[in-house]
C-alpha cells in the first residue's frame, strides 16, 4: 500500500494509507462539491499513474468530465485550475520519498476551504452516499503548457549567467527544461531522468549538496534545486554556497520594496524562519506577520494582511504578484531577472543579511502526544525565555512524517546545540 499523508491536501484523519480504492472515492466525492469537471495531474512517482486512474474512474462514475494532464508540477496544476475556473487534483508526495504519496485538491486555483475539505472527508469516512450519475467524459489536456508558459513571458531577459538545475527526478524534469529553453537561458540539468523510484533520492531541495557540487564542478554562476512537485526552490551561487527560502525572501522583499510592489510594506514568515531574516527585514522598515508552518497558513495570512510576499525557509515562497501559490520554477526565474537587472551575484544580493546559527533535528520513536503534556510545554517555554530575543525554539509535530521537528537558533552554534540536546532529552524522558 502507498503511505497516505496530506497536511496541505486531503487530511485523511481516519486514513493511514492512500489506496486506489480511496483515491477512487476522492474522485467520486468531488461531485459533492458541485464539481462538473476536473483536471488530474501527478508527479513522477511509480504509484501516480495507478492513483490517477482511480481518481479519474471515480470522477467519471460521478458524472464529472476529466482532463488528464499527466506529469505536471503542483503550481502548474493550480494555475490551470484557476485559468479554466474548475477543480484540479494533484497526486504528489512533494519532497517525500517515492513510496509516499498524497492528494492535493484545488478549486479555481486555490486549495480547498476548510468547509469543502470537511465535506470531502465526511464522504471518505463513509458517512455519505451518492446517487448514480450519467458517466462523464475523459479527455487529454492539450493546452496545459501553453497556458502555463504565459506566466514566464515577463522573464525573457538577456542574461550571460550559466545556470545549473536539479529537478529532483520529479514533476519539473520536462516542463522545467521547456520553460528555461523558452526563456533562452544557458542551463544544464541533473535530476532529469525519473524512473518512478528516484524522485528526491539524493537529489532535489532535500539534498542541496547535489546541485552545489554540480555548480562548482562545472564553474556555473548560479544553481537551482526543486522538490518533487516543484513548489519549492533553493539556490546556490557559483561557489556552491546554499541559499534557502529565507535568503530568497530577503532578496525578493528588498527588490519589491525598491520598485514599490511590496504591498503594505510587509512580509509573511513562519515560526521556522531564521531570526536573522526577521531582523534584516525590520532594518529595511518591512513589517512581518508570523504564522504557523505550512503554505496554507502563509496564504491565509497574506489574504488577511493584504501583503503579497511570504514563505518558508524550505523554499516554498508565495509572491501574489506572480501567482496565487508557491512555484519553484517561477521564483527561480524571478531571481534570475533581479540579479540580471542589478548586475549582481546572489552573494552580493544577500550580503547585508546576517543569518543566525540554526540547528534542526527530527526526533523519531517518540509520540507526538508528548508535546501536549503541560510540563513539557512549560519547560520549552522556559528555555525560550532564557534564550531571550536573540534565540528561537520551534518544536512541532510533522504533518507528513512520524517525527517531531525541533529547531533551535541562537547567537552562537554551541549555544543552539546545548538547547537542542536539552529538548531532545526532555521529549525522550516524557515520551517513554
C-alpha positions in Angstrom: 0.0 0.0 0.0 1.0 3.6 -0.5 1.7 5.8 2.5 -1.0 8.4 2.8 -0.5 11.9 4.0 -1.7 15.4 3.2 -1.2 18.2 5.6 -1.8 20.6 2.7 -4.1 18.4 0.8 -6.8 15.9 1.9 -6.0 15.4 5.5 -7.4 11.9 5.8 -7.7 12.0 9.6 -9.2 8.4 9.6 -6.8 7.1 6.9 -3.3 5.8 7.3 -2.7 4.7 3.7 -3.7 6.1 0.3 -5.0 3.2 -1.8 -6.5 3.1 -5.3 -9.9 2.4 -3.6 -9.6 5.6 -1.5 -8.4 7.6 -4.5 -11.4 6.5 -6.4 -13.6 7.7 -3.6 -11.9 11.1 -3.8 -12.9 11.3 -7.5 -16.5 10.3 -6.6 -16.6 12.7 -3.7 -15.8 15.7 -5.9 -19.4 15.7 -7.0 -20.4 16.7 -3.5 -18.5 20.0 -4.1 -20.6 20.7 -7.2 -17.7 19.7 -9.4 -18.6 19.4 -13.1 -15.1 18.9 -14.5 -11.6 18.3 -13.0 -8.0 18.4 -14.2 -6.0 15.4 -12.8 -2.2 15.6 -12.7 0.7 13.7 -11.0 4.4 13.8 -10.3 6.8 11.0 -11.3 6.2 8.5 -8.5 5.5 4.9 -9.6 2.2 5.0 -7.8 1.0 8.1 -9.5 -0.4 6.5 -12.7 -2.5 4.0 -10.7 -3.9 6.6 -8.3 -4.6 9.0 -11.2 -6.5 6.2 -13.0 -8.5 5.5 -9.8 -9.4 9.2 -9.2 -10.4 9.5 -12.9 -12.6 6.5 -12.7 -14.4 7.7 -9.6 -14.9 11.2 -11.2 -16.3 9.6 -14.4 -18.7 7.5 -12.4 -19.9 10.6 -10.6 -20.6 12.3 -14.0 -17.6 14.6 -13.9 -15.6 15.3 -17.0 -11.9 14.6 -16.5 -9.0 16.3 -18.3 -5.8 14.2 -18.0 -2.8 16.5 -17.5 -0.2 13.7 -17.0 3.0 14.7 -15.2 2.8 18.4 -14.2 4.1 20.4 -11.2 1.7 21.3 -8.4 1.8 25.1 -9.2 1.2 24.4 -12.8 -1.9 22.4 -12.0 -3.1 25.1 -9.6 -2.7 27.7 -12.4 -4.6 25.6 -14.9 -7.3 25.1 -12.4 -7.6 28.9 -12.0 -7.4 29.7 -15.7 -10.1 27.2 -16.6 -12.1 28.0 -13.5 -12.5 24.4 -12.5 -11.3 21.8 -10.0 -7.8 20.3 -10.0 -6.4 17.2 -8.3 -2.7 16.8 -7.9 -1.2 13.4 -6.9 2.1 14.1 -5.3 4.3 13.2 -2.3 6.1 16.5 -2.7 9.5 16.4 -1.1 9.0 12.9 0.4 10.5 9.6 -0.8 8.9 7.8 -3.8 6.9 5.3 -1.6 4.9 8.2 -0.1 2.1 9.8 -2.0 -0.8 12.2 -1.3 -3.5 14.2 -2.8 -4.0 18.0 -3.1 -7.3 19.3 -4.4 -7.8 22.8 -5.9 -10.9 24.8 -6.6 -10.3 27.5 -9.2 -6.6 27.6 -8.3 -6.9 27.6 -4.5 -6.7 24.7 -2.1 -10.0 23.6 -0.7 -11.5 25.7 2.0 -12.0 24.0 5.4 -15.7 23.6 4.7 -15.0 21.9 1.4 -12.4 19.7 2.9 -14.8 18.7 5.6 -17.4 17.7 3.1 -15.0 15.5 1.2 -13.6 13.9 4.3 -17.1 13.2 5.5 -17.7 11.2 2.3 -14.3 9.4 2.6 -15.2 8.3 6.0 -18.2 6.5 4.5 -20.7 8.8 6.1 -22.4 9.9 2.9 -23.7 8.3 -0.3 -24.1 9.4 -3.9 -26.9 9.0 -6.4 -25.9 7.2 -9.6 -25.0 9.8 -12.3 -24.5 9.7 -16.1 -20.9 8.9 -16.9 -18.5 11.8 -17.5 -16.0 12.1 -20.4 -12.2 11.6 -20.2 -10.0 13.8 -22.4 -6.3 14.7 -22.7 -5.4 18.3 -21.6 -4.0 19.7 -24.8 -3.1 23.3 -24.0 -1.6 23.0 -20.5 2.0 24.0 -21.3 0.9 26.9 -23.5 -1.2 28.3 -20.7 1.5 27.8 -18.1 4.4 29.4 -20.0 2.4 32.6 -20.3 3.4 33.2 -16.6 7.1 33.4 -17.7 6.8 36.0 -20.5 8.0 38.9 -18.3 11.2 37.0 -17.5 12.5 36.9 -21.1 15.6 38.9 -20.2 19.1 38.6 -21.8 21.5 37.1 -19.3 25.0 35.7 -19.5 24.5 33.6 -16.4 25.4 29.9 -16.7 22.8 28.1 -14.7 22.6 24.6 -13.2 19.3 22.9 -12.4 18.4 19.9 -10.3 14.8 18.7 -11.0 14.8 16.1 -8.3 13.7 13.5 -10.9 10.3 14.9 -10.2 7.5 16.7 -11.8 9.5 19.6 -13.3 12.0 17.4 -15.1 10.4 18.1 -18.5 8.3 21.2 -18.1 11.2 22.9 -16.3 13.6 22.3 -19.2 11.0 23.6 -21.7 10.5 26.8 -19.6 14.1 27.6 -19.4 14.7 26.8 -23.0 11.8 29.0 -23.9 13.5 31.8 -22.0 16.6 31.2 -24.0 18.9 30.8 -21.0 22.1 28.9 -20.8 21.4 26.0 -18.4 22.4 22.4 -17.7 20.4 20.0 -15.7 20.6 16.9 -13.5 17.8 15.0 -11.7 16.0 14.8 -15.0 15.8 11.0 -15.5 12.8 9.9 -13.4 12.2 6.1 -13.1 9.3 6.2 -10.7 11.5 5.5 -7.7 14.3 8.0 -7.8 12.3 11.1 -7.1 14.0 13.2 -4.3 16.5 10.3 -3.9 19.8 12.0 -3.1 18.8 15.0 -5.2 16.4 18.0 -5.2 15.8 20.5 -2.5 16.1 18.0 0.3 19.7 17.3 -0.9 21.0 20.7 -2.0 24.6 19.5 -1.8 23.8 17.7 -5.1 23.3 21.0 -7.1 26.1 22.7 -5.1 28.6 20.1 -6.3 27.2 20.3 -9.9 27.6 24.1 -10.0 31.1 24.0 -8.6 32.4 21.3 -10.8 31.1 23.0 -13.9 32.0 26.6 -12.9 28.4 27.7 -13.3 27.3 31.1 -11.9 24.1 30.0 -10.3 22.1 26.9 -9.5 18.5 26.0 -8.5 17.2 22.8 -6.9 13.5 21.9 -6.7 11.4 19.3 -4.8 9.3 16.5 -6.3 6.4 18.6 -7.3 8.4 21.8 -7.8 6.6 24.2 -5.5 9.9 24.7 -3.6 13.2 26.0 -4.8 16.6 26.6 -3.2 19.6 28.3 -4.9 23.3 28.1 -4.9 25.9 30.6 -6.0 29.0 30.0 -8.1 31.0 28.8 -5.1 28.3 26.2 -4.2 27.1 28.2 -1.2 23.5 27.2 -0.5 20.7 29.8 -0.1 17.4 28.7 1.4 13.9 30.2 1.2 14.8 32.8 3.8 17.6 34.2 1.7 15.4 34.4 -1.4 12.5 36.0 0.5 15.0 38.7 1.6 16.2 39.3 -2.0 12.6 39.4 -3.2 11.3 41.7 -0.4 14.2 44.2 -0.8 13.7 44.3 -4.6 9.9 44.7 -4.4 10.3 47.4 -1.7 12.6 49.4 -4.0 10.3 49.1 -7.0 7.1 49.8 -5.0 5.4 46.5 -5.5 5.6 45.2 -1.8 2.0 45.9 -0.8 1.7 47.1 2.7 5.5 47.1 3.1 5.1 43.7 4.8 6.0 40.0 4.5 4.6 36.8 6.0 7.0 34.4 7.6 6.6 31.2 9.6 7.8 30.4 13.1 10.6 28.4 11.4 12.1 31.5 9.6 15.6 32.5 10.7 15.9 35.2 13.3 18.4 37.0 11.0 15.7 37.4 8.4 13.3 39.0 10.9 15.9 41.5 12.0 17.1 42.3 8.4 13.5 43.0 7.3 13.0 45.2 10.4 16.1 47.2 9.4 14.5 47.8 6.0 11.3 49.1 7.6 9.4 46.0 6.4 6.7 44.6 8.8 6.5 40.9 9.5 3.4 38.7 10.1 4.3 35.4 11.7 2.2 32.3 11.2 2.3 28.5 11.7 4.4 26.3 9.4 2.7 25.5 6.1 2.0 27.3 2.9 -1.7 27.1 3.6 -1.2 29.3 6.6 1.1 31.7 4.8 -1.6 32.2 2.1 -4.3 32.8 4.7 -2.0 35.4 6.4 -1.4 37.1 3.1 -5.1 37.4 2.5 -5.6 38.8 6.0 -2.9 41.4 5.9 -3.0 42.4 2.2 0.7 41.6 1.8 1.9 39.9 -1.4 5.0 38.1 -0.3 5.5 35.2 2.2 7.1 31.9 2.6 9.3 29.4 4.4 12.9 28.5 4.7 12.1 25.3 2.9 11.9 27.2 -0.3 8.1 27.4 -0.6 7.6 31.1 -1.5 4.4 32.8 -2.4 4.5 36.0 -4.4 1.0 37.0 -5.2 2.3 39.4 -7.8 3.3 36.3 -9.8 0.9 33.5 -8.8 -1.6 32.5 -6.1 0.7 29.7 -4.9 4.3 28.9 -4.4 6.1 28.0 -7.7 9.7 26.9 -7.7 10.3 27.5 -11.4 8.6 30.9 -11.3 10.6 32.0 -8.3 13.8 30.8 -9.9 13.1 32.9 -13.0 12.2 35.9 -10.8 15.6 35.7 -9.0 17.5 35.5 -12.3 15.6 38.6 -13.5 16.5 40.5 -10.3 20.2 39.5 -10.4 20.4 40.3 -14.1 18.7 43.7 -13.8 21.0 44.7 -10.9 24.1 43.0 -12.4 25.0 41.5 -9.1 25.7 38.0 -7.7 23.5 36.1 -5.3 26.2 36.7 -2.6 26.1 40.4 -3.2 22.3 40.5 -3.1 22.3 38.9 0.4 25.5 40.5 1.9 23.5 42.5 4.4 21.5 39.5 5.6 23.2 38.0 8.7 21.7 34.6 9.4 21.8 33.2 12.9 23.2 29.8 13.6 20.4 27.3 13.5 20.3 23.6 14.2 17.4 21.3 13.3 16.7 17.7 14.3 13.9 15.2 13.5 13.1 13.2 16.6 11.8 9.7 15.9 10.2 7.0 18.0 8.6 9.4 20.4 4.9 10.0 20.3 3.8 13.4 19.1 1.4 13.4 22.1 4.3 14.3 24.3 4.0 17.9 23.1 0.6 18.2 24.8 2.0 17.5 28.3 1.8 20.7 30.4 5.2 20.1 32.0 6.9 19.7 28.6 5.2 22.8 27.2 6.2 24.8 30.3 9.9 23.6 30.1 10.2 24.5 26.4 8.6 27.9 27.2 11.2 28.4 30.0 14.1 27.6 27.6 12.8 30.2 25.1 12.6 32.7 27.9 16.2 32.0 28.8 17.4 32.4 25.2 15.7 35.8 25.0 15.3 37.9 21.9 18.5 36.5 20.3 17.3 32.9 20.2 14.4 30.9 18.9 13.0 27.5 19.6 10.4 25.7 17.5 9.1 22.3 18.4 6.3 20.8 16.3 4.9 17.6 15.1 5.5 16.8 11.4 2.4 16.7 9.3 3.9 14.3 6.8 6.2 12.0 8.8 6.1 10.2 12.2 8.6 12.7 13.7 8.8 15.7 15.9 10.7 18.5 14.3 13.0 20.6 16.5 14.7 23.8 15.5 16.9 26.0 17.7 18.7 29.2 16.7 21.0 31.3 18.9 23.8 33.9 18.6 26.3 31.0 18.5 26.1 27.5 17.3 27.4 26.0 20.5 24.5 27.5 22.5 22.0 26.3 20.0 23.4 22.7 20.3 23.1 22.8 24.1 19.4 23.8 24.0 18.7 21.2 21.2 20.2 18.4 23.3 18.1 19.5 26.3 14.9 19.5 24.3 15.6 16.0 22.9 16.3 14.7 26.4 13.2 16.3 27.7 10.9 14.8 25.0 12.5 11.3 25.2 12.2 11.4 29.0 8.5 12.3 29.0 7.7 10.2 25.9 8.8 6.9 27.2 
